[in-house]
Amino acid sequence: MKRNKDVNEIATSIVAQATKVKNPAAVALGRLGGLKGGKARAEKLSAEKRKEIAKKAAQKRWAKSEA
């Protein structure tokens, strides 16, 4: 059963959502890591392992479209 919120709880949640501000330095750092990640991982993998991962991904994609 869902509990009804009183006016003060609703107001608090609205203010919390409206004032959420991300730290721009943290966002930039996270994006930098995200941009590097896949490429760095691919360089560390052997050609055989990359091929195996690609085959598995293709099988998953085809299985989704058939269902």
Rosetta blueprint (number, residue, H / E / L):
1 M L
2 K L
3 R L
4 N L
5 K L
6 D L
7 V H
8 N H
9 E H
10 I H
11 A H
12 T H
13 S H
14 I H
15 V H
16 A H
17 Q H
18 A H
19 T L
20 K L
21 V L
22 K L
23 N L
24 P H
25 A H
26 A H
27 V H
28 A H
29 L H
30 G H
31 R H
32 L H
33 G H
34 G H
35 L H
36 K H
37 G H
38 G H
39 K H
40 A H
41 R H
42 A H
43 E H
44 K H
45 L L
46 S L
47 A H
48 E H
49 K H
50 R H
51 K H
52 E H
53 I H
54 A H
55 K H
56 K H
57 A H
58 A H
59 Q H
60 K H
61 R H
62 W H
63 A H
64 K H
65 S H
66 E H
67 A L
